[in-house]
């Protein structure tokens, strides 16, 4: 059973989970923009980590 919290959307996740906020603050603006455009689907740290990984995969 997972103890990770699920939130309504990205904005709520960022407001309530300091780890999520710290991760989001570290990524480039283009990645933030892409993730924010799908914010309704990002309600957990797992989801955010997955989106960050996918968006940054081609970065480098």
N, C-alpha and C positions, 0 to 999 in steps of 0.2 A: 504494500500500500504506500503510495507516494505521499509525502508530507508537503510537497510543493503546492503553493497556493495558486489558484486560478482567479484571474480578474476579468472584468467585463471587456477591457480593451487595453491597448498600449498605454494610453494616457493614465489610466488607473494603475496599471502595473508599475509605471515609472514613478508615480506619486507614492505608492505604497511599499515598493521593494527597493531598498537602497542598492542592492547588488545589481539589479536591472538598470537602475539609473546610472550607476558607475560604468557599467558596460556600454550603455548607449552613449554616454558622454565621451567615450574613448574612440568611437568609430568616426570615419570621415563623413562630412556633410552629405555627400551623394548617397551614402549608405543609409543615413538617417532618413533622408527624403524617401527612398524606396521603401523602407520599413514603415514609415509613417503612412504611406499611401495604402498600406495593408493593415493599418493599426487595429481594425476591428477583429482581425484574426490572430492578434498577438496578445494573449491574455495570461501568459505564464513565462517564467524564466526559461523553461525548455523551448518554448516557441520562439522567444527572442533570440536565444543562442542559435537555434536552427536558422532563423532568417539572417542573422549576422554572418554565420558561416557561409550560407548560400550567396549572399550579396558580395562578400569579400573574396570568395573563392577565386575569381578571375583577377583580383587586385594584386598586382605584383610584378 
